[in-house]
Structure formats: C-alpha cells, structure tokens
Amino acid sequence: MPVKVDGVSLGSILRDVTFELEEGTITLLVGQTGAGKSSLLDVLTGLNAFDAGSVLYDGVPLWDGKQVHAKVLQEIGVVFQFPEHQLFARTVQGEFDYSLKPLRLAKAEATARTLEALREVGLPEEMTAQSPLVLSGGQKRRVALATTFATAPKWLFLDEPTAGLDPQAVQHLVEFLQSFKQQTLGGIVIATHDLDAFFPIADRVLLLDHGRLAAYTTPQELCDNPHLLRQARVGLPSSTALSEAFATQGFGLTPLPLAPDQMADEILKQLSGSAYANSVSDTSDPSFNVYSTVRTNHADTDTSSSVIANHFDSGTSSSVIANHAGIDSSSETDSNHSRCNESDTRFDSVETVQQSAVAVQVESADREQAPPTGALAGGLGAMIRRLDPRAKWAFYLLVSLGVLVQESWAGLALATAVTIGCMWAAGMWKRDVWRMMKPFLFFILFSMALSGLRFDEGVTFDWAAAERTLGQLYKFLLLMLLGMWLSATTSQLMMKQGLETALAPLKKFKLPVEAFALATSLMLRFVPVILQELRRFSRITKARGKSTKGNFRLRDTSAVVVPLLLSVLRLGEDLSVAMEARGYAKFGNRRTSAVRLRLVRHDHLILLIGGLLFAILLASRYL
C-alpha cells in the first residue's frame, strides 16, 4: 500500500513537495524547527487540507471532495507528541472504546484488540477498569500508544515520539517499531529531531528545508554526504560526527548510521589493529588485550573512553573529538548509568518534570508558522520585532484612538487600510488572522440581525439600525487586529519589560507597577497559549475520532475539554513554580534583567509614523 505525494503545496509552509512512501519501510521526516515537518505530517494524515497537489494511498485519493476518504482514514494511525496528555475517559477501557468506535467492530473483536494492544505495551489486562488519570506518567503513555495500536493501522505516523523518554525507553520504542514494520502492510513515518535513535533503523529519509524537499534518500547516503544535513541545519547523527572526528586522528571509521553499541564495536576494532593495541599486546601480562578488556566493560563508558583517549597524544585526545563532534567532554557518565538503571519497564521512564513545558514549547515551535511572505514584508517584520515595546505600545494607542473616532464609512475604510498595512508589514499569516477573526465575524452578523429586528407592526428589519451596529462593532474588529499585531511582534519578556519601564515613575506613589506589568503580560501570553492548546487537542481528537469532515462534533466535547483543562492546570502549576524560583513570591525586590530598553532611531521613526497616522485619521473624522 504505497503513499504517493505529488506537488503538494500549503501556503508558504510547503512548496511543491513530491515523493512516494514505499510499503514495509520506516521513513524519517527531518528538518530544523519551522521546516514544515508537522505540517507535512498533518497533510499526510488528513488533518490539514493542502492548496495544491495530491496524496494517494494505494491509488485512492486521501481527500474525497471537501472531506477525507473514510476508508483511507481508517488505515491511518497517528501518535502525537506526549500522547499521554490526550487521555480523558473515566476508565482505560473508555479510551479504547473511543478510539475503536469509528471502526464499528464487533464487541468480541474490539475486546480482543484492546487486550492484545495492552500486552504489546506491557500492561496487564486488569488495567482496563482503572482511571487513566491516576496512572504513572509511563503507564499513561503506554495506554495512549496502545489505543492507537489497537486500531491496527496500515500506516503509522509519529510526531517526535522520543520526547520525554529516557534512553532505555527509547530503545524499547525502537524495538517495537521494528516489530510493527514486519507486521504491517503499510509503513511507518516518523517526524523527529532524534537522528541517533532512528537513523540506524530507517529505510528512507525525507529532508525538509524551508518547506521544500531538500533530499529523499537513504540514511547511508546522507551520512556519506553530510553537507546536505548541514545545509538544512539539522545536525549530524553522533556516529557520523564521531567518524569525522576520528578521521582527523587517522581512523577510517564507517560513515554508516550506527547505534551506540555498534559504533563502540567499530572503534574498538580499529583500536585492536592500531599500533597502540599492538604495543599493549606485547606487555608482560599476556592476559591483557585492548579489545577484550574494553568490550567486557562495554557498559562502562569511562573505561572505554579512557582507552580510546590514551591512544592519542596528550592535549589532542578526547577534547579534539568532543570539540569536533559537538560533544561535551566534561559530562559525567555516572548520572547516565543511574538514569538508565532507574527504568525497568517499557516506556515507563517518562520525564514528567518536562512534560507540560516541553509539550507546549515543542508543539508551538513545530506547528510551523509561515515566514513573512515577500522580501519587503520579511525585512519590515524583522525590524518591527526589534523595536522598543514602549514605541510599539505608543503606536498602537495612537492608531487605536484614530480608529475609535471614526464616524463615517470612508473613515473606517481608511482605518482598515492602515490596519492591513500594519499586518502586512509584520508578515502576519492570513490563515492565523482568519482563524482569530472568524468567531468575531459571526458575532457581528448575529448582533446585526438582533439589532435590526423589529416587532412593532409585525416582523420587520431596520437596516439603518443594523448598519449602526455594524459600524460600531467593526471598530472593535480593527482594534482586535491591531492588538494581534502588537502581541505577534512583541515577546512576553519585552512586553513586561516595556510596561515596567514605562510605568516606573508610578513606583514613587507606592503603586504595584511590577505586579501590574506581570499580570498584564501573563494575560496577553496565556490567551494565545490556551488557544494553541485548544487547537492541539482538537487535532488529536480529529485523528482519534476519524473525523472525515474535520468539524467539531458534540460527542467529542469531553475528549477536547478534559485534556485542555488538565493542560491549563499543568501550565499554571509550572508557572507558579517558575515564578517562585524567580523570586516573584514577593514584589518590590530588586531584580536583574538581561534586557535594557533604550529608544533608538527606528523607535522614534515609528512614533512619528504613529503620530502622523493619528493626525490623518483624526482629520478624516471631520471631512
């Protein structure tokens, strides 16, 4: 069941992407953050429609008109980042029931699939009666994975599956994927940054660079031509980096993508035939042998690394390799041993401390917001983002006041042109703008209909009243777009720093300026974060529920709302811990800051432009 992708484009995120996924293969989807990995994964799984091109599963189009082909959708399984966050049901059995419901299986078959999936991930059958929310982090992840495996997908798509897993759990996951590959009639596609874990088992690699397909080849070819990975700013697998480092010392190691133990064997074989090994073998102790000694202590990284380091001249040993390969030679291996030994079950070693923060951070980074379109817009956008937040606040207030004073449609048209110009200069993506505007546009239409209805002499409609309502609400629509411009071009840190600096004189009057600035910046930051989390869980629900139209269904409410509330609580808890660690348990203390705000020429320029726009808008009010 091959998958053929032909000329797929999605805005400026994906551009004319063409390739074919072969059945019985593991394909990696790699690229730097923002390259388009998650967007391409969404296109392949029907979670996002594309602008041009086609996606065929065994000759059958993924999209049937404006909805996803139901038969193809049932052959697709998706595992998202931190899948344990998607759990919502009252029992583990409820999680399986939700995932299996679209398949419409007989009860006996559904039960058999549930129990088989639990066995695959190493969980007992009795767990079906337990609440998934009280399980450990590792157990939650295994339950979430099992719900996907139970659907028996022919094509399995995974988005950063090793995020939050320790090395032993990663190894168990790799072994499972190799087993799945042997059983499925389709294949596996993995979007990942973890080249070390998956390069040794991958058959093909899709390399994305700024939305374009930079290479579609084997891991061996990429290791033989590492410049492709460097050009795409992906980095090299550790085995390839080490091969290059050892080459500087006269070792001809294979550039093959090797697992750590395989790489160690390769190094030891080289050492066993080196002059150093021969000199050691001539020592008075005939039982001493470099290869056997180091191989016996293979689990002890300190022993093997010391033997390797001794082969080189002093001053050019491990530090040369570490510097060349990008490895921290001062890292302590004892902590690595203890971390690996803590895990004794499959997928149980989830780093729960990092889950909440990393889930949002990685998801938001890998949703791949489109870069500004056009060189001029891109240059202006970068300049606007570098402006002093106080200057942008002042510009926003001046233009907003100019919008509010408008009373005529001609004035509102001028205000609209100014607003669109601001958004274009910032390079704001129209898809995100439309997504934010759509609910408010529906609210405007509803308000117009409500204000225009008259019941004095039967049911009539007052168009003049509806027009007045439209005019007033349209102003607020423009203000909302200007607010989006401000938040999109100003980071949370700069927003807070700008508020504190601008309101600093009020501290003389004992006003809580610091608390106000922090509360304001958090409010501005949390609204988009919550919306982002809502979109995240909506995508997960759409994939699990096999929604062909992509519309929100009433039966999916709990599958979205429960994980969303839990995620917000986790974010709040992490934030409170971070604030306490930063010393915000008590306001008024002196704090250090890495940011020093100072108005420069560009800041004065935008203030001047804001003043001119306000004057023009104010003048249009009286024309």
CORLINPE-V760038 format. One record per run of one state. SS is the DSSP state (A for helix, B for strand, O for the rest). FROM is the first residue (numbers start at 1). LEN is the number of residues. If there is no record, write none. Layout:
BEGIN
ss = (SS | SS)
from = (FROM | FROM)
len = (LEN | LEN)
END
This chain:
BEGIN
ss = (O | B | O | B | O | B | O | A | O | B | O | B | O | B | O | B | O | A | O | B | O | A | O | A | O | A | O | A | O | A | O | A | O | B | O | B | O | A | O | B | O | A | O | B | O | B | O | A | O | A | O | A | O | A | O | A | O | A | O | A | O | A | O | A | O | B | O | A | O | A | O | A | O | A | O | A | B | O | B | O | A | O | A | O | A | O | A | O | A | O)
from = (1 | 3 | 11 | 14 | 22 | 26 | 31 | 37 | 45 | 52 | 58 | 60 | 62 | 63 | 65 | 67 | 69 | 70 | 74 | 76 | 80 | 83 | 87 | 92 | 102 | 107 | 121 | 125 | 130 | 132 | 135 | 137 | 150 | 155 | 160 | 165 | 166 | 167 | 184 | 187 | 192 | 195 | 199 | 204 | 210 | 212 | 218 | 219 | 225 | 227 | 232 | 238 | 248 | 260 | 273 | 275 | 282 | 290 | 297 | 301 | 311 | 318 | 326 | 333 | 342 | 350 | 351 | 352 | 367 | 375 | 387 | 389 | 405 | 409 | 427 | 430 | 453 | 455 | 460 | 462 | 463 | 490 | 492 | 510 | 513 | 545 | 554 | 582 | 601 | 622)
len = (2 | 8 | 3 | 8 | 4 | 5 | 6 | 8 | 7 | 6 | 2 | 2 | 1 | 2 | 2 | 2 | 1 | 4 | 2 | 4 | 3 | 4 | 5 | 10 | 5 | 14 | 4 | 5 | 2 | 3 | 2 | 13 | 5 | 5 | 5 | 1 | 1 | 17 | 3 | 5 | 3 | 4 | 5 | 6 | 2 | 6 | 1 | 6 | 2 | 5 | 6 | 10 | 12 | 13 | 2 | 7 | 8 | 7 | 4 | 10 | 7 | 8 | 7 | 9 | 8 | 1 | 1 | 15 | 8 | 12 | 2 | 16 | 4 | 18 | 3 | 23 | 2 | 5 | 2 | 1 | 27 | 2 | 18 | 3 | 32 | 9 | 28 | 19 | 21 | 2)
END
